[in-house]
């Protein structure tokens, strides 16, 4: 099988990192080319790469399978999305909420607010149009928890031959908008072979302190403020990742009001060495989300692979993790849940036991070889569905030509006949 794999490859892209694992395994049984659009520093890759700008897209007709990785960041995925509209393939969705991607596409790149409003109305009716109009007046829906009601993930699946998601949470959303083949495949993650890390002392954390760690971009969705409010006196908290400026000011106020200045560190963007130091030294990792906008979480998988107990919000992908491998906090009672989690994990034996279970589960579940195997099986399902797609498209075209409306009996009759031919 000949596969074209479209992905961001920037060193800053976690999706690009995961892609390198997957194509390495696919290349053991298939002919794989990785297509990307980045000029800057990129992840090392073990397969042939194609720098997509200026490449002959007509070559894509020679591939048995084209795979497009979609995430909610326009600079990394905009060109990939554009190619996918011209050359249909299998879509791998990494995020549930794609609203930020399309808001940037319509409002910043195309500068077409009418197109953004029309898109919102098309998928969500009157409420979608109203949310779009509020956004254009400055009440940006994508900066609020309300965004989960308008994810725009439906737009990504249009024209796809099949869709892969990394959680049942995201797969349910896909099924509501996409009638073709779908599959859940667990996101793979791997730790560096020989990570360089300093000791706890390099973080200026006392040896006797209970060290809490949060990694990744710092914004209200990550609930760092809730952790600050729930911290006990024997705890030290390290937050590693770039922060939204307005949110950072809010966090600084909480630290000052609670007198936590000597026990909380905001490190900002850090090197891989510092990141590994944080995770290796952590007693407890915090990986909270509210609302759940991702399809899965590479960071929580990474923390589990470090053998750490992780406190998560009982929502989205995190809800699907085994309850004996992570501590789940009810989002409706977050403060009490965090205090209970900290009390439970204050015991070293409990932390060690949970961390061991987390490591065993993550190492067995989030594997690149499993991903490659399941994706190739799904590719055959996609191929087998193509005759049905082609016939359905042809019938739909004929019905449109005949000016048939969706409420006419002939539509149900045609759908029943197609279903009998291929499914009955």
Secondary structure as GFF3:
##gff-version 3
##sequence-region A 1 424
A	DSSP	beta_strand	2	6	.	.	.	ID=ss1
A	DSSP	alpha_helix	14	26	.	.	.	ID=ss2
A	DSSP	beta_strand	31	36	.	.	.	ID=ss3
A	DSSP	beta_strand	48	51	.	.	.	ID=ss4
A	DSSP	three_ten_helix	57	62	.	.	.	ID=ss5
A	DSSP	beta_strand	65	70	.	.	.	ID=ss6
A	DSSP	alpha_helix	74	86	.	.	.	ID=ss7
A	DSSP	beta_strand	90	93	.	.	.	ID=ss8
A	DSSP	alpha_helix	99	103	.	.	.	ID=ss9
A	DSSP	pi_helix	104	109	.	.	.	ID=ss10
A	DSSP	alpha_helix	113	136	.	.	.	ID=ss11
A	DSSP	three_ten_helix	141	143	.	.	.	ID=ss12
A	DSSP	three_ten_helix	145	149	.	.	.	ID=ss13
A	DSSP	alpha_helix	153	157	.	.	.	ID=ss14
A	DSSP	beta_strand	162	165	.	.	.	ID=ss15
A	DSSP	alpha_helix	168	177	.	.	.	ID=ss16
A	DSSP	beta_strand	181	184	.	.	.	ID=ss17
A	DSSP	three_ten_helix	200	203	.	.	.	ID=ss18
A	DSSP	beta_strand	210	215	.	.	.	ID=ss19
A	DSSP	three_ten_helix	220	222	.	.	.	ID=ss20
A	DSSP	alpha_helix	224	230	.	.	.	ID=ss21
A	DSSP	beta_strand	235	240	.	.	.	ID=ss22
A	DSSP	alpha_helix	245	258	.	.	.	ID=ss23
A	DSSP	beta_strand	264	268	.	.	.	ID=ss24
A	DSSP	alpha_helix	272	281	.	.	.	ID=ss25
A	DSSP	beta_strand	284	287	.	.	.	ID=ss26
A	DSSP	alpha_helix	298	305	.	.	.	ID=ss27
A	DSSP	beta_strand	309	313	.	.	.	ID=ss28
A	DSSP	alpha_helix	316	319	.	.	.	ID=ss29
A	DSSP	beta_strand	327	329	.	.	.	ID=ss30
A	DSSP	three_ten_helix	331	333	.	.	.	ID=ss31
A	DSSP	alpha_helix	334	344	.	.	.	ID=ss32
A	DSSP	alpha_helix	348	365	.	.	.	ID=ss33
A	DSSP	alpha_helix	368	401	.	.	.	ID=ss34
A	DSSP	alpha_helix	409	423	.	.	.	ID=ss35
###
